[in-house]
Amino acid sequence: MNIVVLTGAGISAESGLPTFRGPDGLWEGHRVEDVATPEAFVADPDLVHHFYDQRRVALGSVEPNAAHEALARLERHWTTHVLGDFLLVTQNIDDLHDRAGSMNLVHMHGELRSAWCLACGSHSAWAGSTRGAECPGCDATALRPDVVWFGEIPRGLERIARALREADLFVSIGTSGAVYPAAGFVQRAALYRARTVELNLVPSEGSLLFRDSRHGPATELVPAWVAQLMGERP
């Protein structure tokens, strides 16, 4: 059985990371349009660098939670026993899935702990500030946060599309169901006859598109679902 899992901000919220957009329309006190578009970077690069520098620093104070760890455990079990393909697609730019041990992972919206050089096009692991820093590949001071902003194309779409075509099970965890193209993955998976499951704190905008919808905290739902899939006793 081939599995594709999609995760969103809800899975990291229980680790202490705020969701992308709060109820007041702001992201960490900023309008999204001021920190998450190419135009914002041109208009005020210092603000954008500082914003993502602060988000990068914040990763040092959080840890993967039980939901991240359960997905990594499921992947290890699935690949070790050659039960089928497993792909984890995350909309999150944090590194909590990576630190939990997930390997077959696509960061479709980029990564906080990475820098993109606009001079040579390279992507480099990055822990410090991108503001005024030199690219380790070409020495140019042309780094930007390696995240996908509004108006830019998400990463790994061909790989994701291929996995969805071959999926027997598609699971969405902690997503709002409002951001495309990820919000359309459930319909694409269902078109290819995959079973679809939603695990979310509350019903998402696309809940009715799933065959099975379960609601509650990710740290409770995900480990329970993984145990059930692996045939473990509660």
C-alpha positions in Angstrom: 0.0 0.0 0.0 1.4 3.4 -1.0 0.9 6.2 1.4 1.0 10.0 0.9 0.8 12.2 4.0 0.3 16.0 3.9 0.9 18.1 7.0 0.2 21.7 7.8 0.8 24.2 10.6 -1.6 22.4 12.9 0.9 19.6 13.5 3.6 22.0 14.7 1.3 24.2 16.7 1.4 21.8 19.6 5.2 22.1 19.7 4.8 25.8 20.3 5.0 27.2 16.8 2.2 29.6 15.8 0.1 28.8 12.8 0.8 30.8 9.6 -2.0 33.3 9.8 -3.8 34.1 13.1 -7.4 35.1 13.6 -6.4 38.8 13.2 -4.9 38.1 9.7 -1.4 38.7 11.0 1.6 36.4 11.1 3.7 37.1 14.2 2.5 40.7 14.2 3.1 41.4 10.5 0.8 41.5 7.5 1.6 38.5 5.4 1.8 40.8 2.4 4.7 42.6 4.1 6.9 39.5 4.8 5.8 36.7 2.4 5.9 38.0 -1.1 8.7 38.8 -3.6 7.4 42.3 -3.8 7.9 42.7 0.0 11.5 41.5 -0.3 12.2 44.1 -2.9 10.5 46.9 -1.0 12.0 46.2 2.4 14.6 43.4 2.4 15.8 44.2 5.9 12.4 43.6 7.4 12.0 40.3 5.5 15.5 39.1 6.5 14.8 40.0 10.1 11.4 38.3 10.1 12.8 35.0 8.9 15.9 35.3 11.1 13.6 35.5 14.1 11.6 32.5 12.9 14.9 30.6 12.5 16.0 31.4 16.0 12.6 30.3 17.4 13.2 26.8 16.1 15.9 26.4 18.7 13.3 26.5 21.5 10.9 23.9 20.2 11.0 20.1 19.7 9.2 17.6 17.5 6.0 16.4 19.2 4.3 13.0 19.4 2.6 13.5 16.0 5.9 14.2 14.2 7.5 11.2 15.9 4.6 8.9 15.1 4.9 9.7 11.3 8.7 9.1 11.4 8.0 5.8 13.1 5.4 4.8 10.5 7.8 5.6 7.7 10.6 3.5 9.2 8.1 0.6 9.7 6.7 0.9 6.1 10.1 1.1 4.4 11.8 -1.5 6.6 9.1 -4.0 5.9 8.8 -3.0 2.2 5.0 -2.5 2.6 4.9 0.1 -0.1 6.0 3.7 -0.9 5.7 6.4 1.7 6.0 10.1 1.0 5.5 12.9 3.6 4.7 16.3 2.1 4.7 19.3 4.5 3.6 22.8 4.0 5.6 23.8 7.0 8.9 25.6 6.8 10.1 24.4 10.2 12.4 21.4 10.6 10.4 19.4 13.1 9.7 16.5 10.7 13.4 16.3 9.8 14.4 16.2 13.5 11.9 13.6 14.2 13.6 11.4 11.7 11.4 11.6 8.6 13.4 10.9 5.4 11.1 10.7 2.4 10.1 14.3 2.9 9.1 17.2 0.6 9.1 20.7 2.0 6.8 22.1 -0.6 7.0 25.7 0.8 10.8 25.7 1.5 12.8 25.5 4.7 13.7 28.1 7.3 17.1 26.5 7.9 18.1 26.9 4.3 19.3 29.9 2.2 18.8 30.5 -1.5 21.4 32.4 -3.4 19.8 34.7 -6.1 23.2 35.0 -7.8 24.1 31.3 -8.5 20.8 29.6 -7.6 22.2 27.4 -4.9 20.4 26.2 -1.8 22.5 25.9 1.3 21.8 24.7 4.9 21.7 27.9 7.0 21.5 28.6 10.7 22.4 32.3 11.0 21.1 35.5 9.5 20.7 35.8 5.7 21.0 39.5 5.8 24.3 40.6 4.2 25.7 37.1 4.3 27.9 35.6 1.6 26.8 32.6 -0.4 29.1 29.6 0.4 29.1 28.7 -3.2 29.8 31.9 -5.1 30.6 34.5 -2.3 27.9 36.8 -3.5 25.9 38.7 -0.9 22.6 37.7 -2.6 21.0 35.3 -0.1 17.3 35.3 0.6 15.2 33.1 2.9 14.7 29.7 1.2 10.9 29.8 1.5 8.2 29.8 -1.1 6.3 33.1 -1.0 2.8 34.0 -2.4 3.1 34.2 -6.1 6.0 31.6 -6.3 5.8 27.9 -7.3 5.9 25.3 -4.5 8.7 22.8 -4.6 8.5 19.1 -5.6 5.2 19.3 -7.4 6.1 16.7 -10.0 7.2 14.3 -7.3 4.1 14.9 -5.3 1.8 14.5 -8.4 3.5 11.1 -9.2 3.0 9.9 -5.6 -0.6 11.0 -5.6 -1.2 9.0 -8.8 0.2 5.9 -7.2 -1.3 6.4 -3.7 -3.6 3.9 -2.0 -4.0 6.1 1.0 -3.9 9.9 1.3 -3.8 11.5 4.8 -4.1 15.2 5.6 -3.0 16.3 9.0 -3.3 19.8 10.6 -4.2 21.7 7.5 -6.8 24.4 6.9 -7.8 23.1 3.5 -7.6 26.7 2.2 -4.2 27.0 0.6 -3.7 25.7 -3.0 -2.3 23.6 -4.6 -2.1 21.5 -1.4 -5.9 21.9 -0.7 -6.5 20.1 -4.0 -4.4 17.0 -3.2 -7.4 15.2 -1.7 -9.4 15.5 -4.9 -6.5 14.3 -7.0 -5.8 11.3 -4.7 -9.5 10.4 -4.7 -9.6 10.6 -8.5 -7.0 7.8 -8.5 -9.1 5.8 -6.0 -7.0 6.4 -2.9 -8.7 6.2 0.4 -8.7 9.7 2.0 -8.4 10.5 5.7 -8.3 13.9 7.5 -6.8 14.3 11.0 -7.4 17.9 12.1 -8.2 19.8 15.3 -11.5 21.0 13.7 -13.1 20.3 10.3 -11.1 22.0 7.6 -12.6 23.8 4.6 -12.3 20.5 2.6 -13.5 18.1 5.3 -16.4 16.9 3.2 -14.0 15.7 0.5 -12.5 13.1 2.8 -13.9 9.6 3.2 -12.9 9.6 6.9 -12.5 12.8 9.0 -11.3 12.7 12.6 -11.0 15.7 14.8 -8.9 16.5 17.8 -5.3 17.3 18.8 -2.6 16.0 16.4 -0.6 14.6 19.3 -3.5 12.3 20.1 -5.0 11.6 16.7 -1.8 10.9 14.8 -0.1 8.3 17.2 -3.5 6.5 17.5 -4.0 6.4 13.7 -0.4 5.2 13.2 -0.8 2.5 15.8 -4.1 1.4 14.1 -2.4 1.3 10.7 0.5 -0.7 12.0 -1.9 -3.2 13.7 -0.7 -2.3 17.2 -3.0 -2.7 20.2 -4.0 0.6 21.9 
